[in-house]
């Protein structure tokens, strides 16, 4: 292990053993946009050894102000592929792979069991519930974040021990009351901050330093006020195995929202 990670290794809470944990870790990241870009930069620069990036979308010019992995010349290209190209050139300690596709149940069955931790960097409710269920079935932690205008929230979930996204949102929220960047705008620094906070949760979880079970954090970036909302661990009924996961109607479920 060379001097690249010297400042990490100097921390008693990390040391050489902790840095080796990061280098041996395998992370599955869904989404390479406003959240995914800062998350990926932080994970790669801190030495996470294997990162798979999944994103179905292509790069658009009006999103570049919050997607720092891309340049104007990348417009129209697949996000996942461009992100991996950028990272591979700069972070030789890590291995990267890209998947240009929408994350679905079949992909979850084939990929989630191989990862140590999952990260949701999308604004897609179906993906959140799918990740929560897959994480429970395959006993993996996952990290969530979302943003709206000047506000953000982030959390680490461990559904296999009862700390589930479904505990907090047993019924999907009404999409009419969910912020959308394409209609209401977004301050570019807000998803950058949210993605960095996600990366911090990922690194702490991999190193065993986190103490955030049963907590969701909210921040108003205009005031700096941060709130911690606590919830109780509870079992979730379904889906409980691969067959039920593959047959669960996530699109129909997410349309049955809480009014």
C-alpha positions, 0 to 999 in steps of 0.5 A, a space after each residue: 500500500 503506497 503513500 496515496 492513502 497516508 492521511 487515511 492510515 494515520 487515523 487510528 479508526 482506519 489504519 492499514 487494516 481499514 484502508 485494506 477493507 476499503 480496497 477489498 470492498 465492492 459497491 453497486 451504485 445506481 445512478 450517475 447524475 447529480 448525486 452519483 457524480 460526487 459520490 463516485 468521486 469520493 468513493 474512488 478517491 478514498 480507495 473503494 476497490 470495486 465500483 459498478 455504476 448502473 444508469 440508463 440515461 445519457 448526459 444532457 447539457 442543462 444538467 452539467 452544472 451539477 454533474 461534475 464528471 462530464 464535459 460539454 463534449 460528453 452530451 448525448 453519451 451514456 452516463 455510466 460509461 462516461 463516469 467509468 471512463 473519467 474515474 478509470 483515468 484518475 484512480 488506479 487503485 479501483 476497478 470500475 464497470 458500467 451498465 447502461 440500463 434501467 435497474 430492475 428486479 432481474 438485475 437485482 437478483 443477478 448483481 446485489 448478492 455480489 456487492 458489499 453495499 448498495 447506493 441509490 443515487 436516483 430520483 426513482 421510487 421504484 428503484 428505492 423500493 426494489 433496492 430496499 427489498 433486494 437489500 433485505 433478501 440478500 442481507 446488504 446495507 444500502 445508502 439513500 439520498 434525495 434532494 429538492 431545491 435547497 433541501 436534502 435527506 440521506 440515510 443508511 438502511 439495513 433492511 435485513 435487521 429491520 431498519 428499512 425504507 419501507 418502515 419509514 414509507 410503507 406507502 409510496 409518497 404522492 409524486 405530486 408532492 415530491 420535488 422534481 429538478 426538471 420542473 422546480 430547479 435545483 441549486 447545483 451544490 445541494 446534490 453535490 453535498 448530498 452525494 458527499 454525505 452519502 459517500 461518508 455513510 458508505 465509507 463509515 459503514 464499510 469501516 464499521 464506524 457508523 452509528 446511524 441505524 434508525 435515523 434519517 437526516 434532513 438538511 436545509 442548506 440555506 440555514 444549515 439546520 439539520 434534523 434527525 428523524 428516528 424510527 423503529 426497526 420492524 419486520 417487513 412482510 413481502 417480498 421475502 425471496 427471489 421469486 417474490 422479488 421478481 414477481 412484485 409489481 413495483 410500478 403498480 405499487 408506486 402508483 398506489 401512493 399516500 394522498 
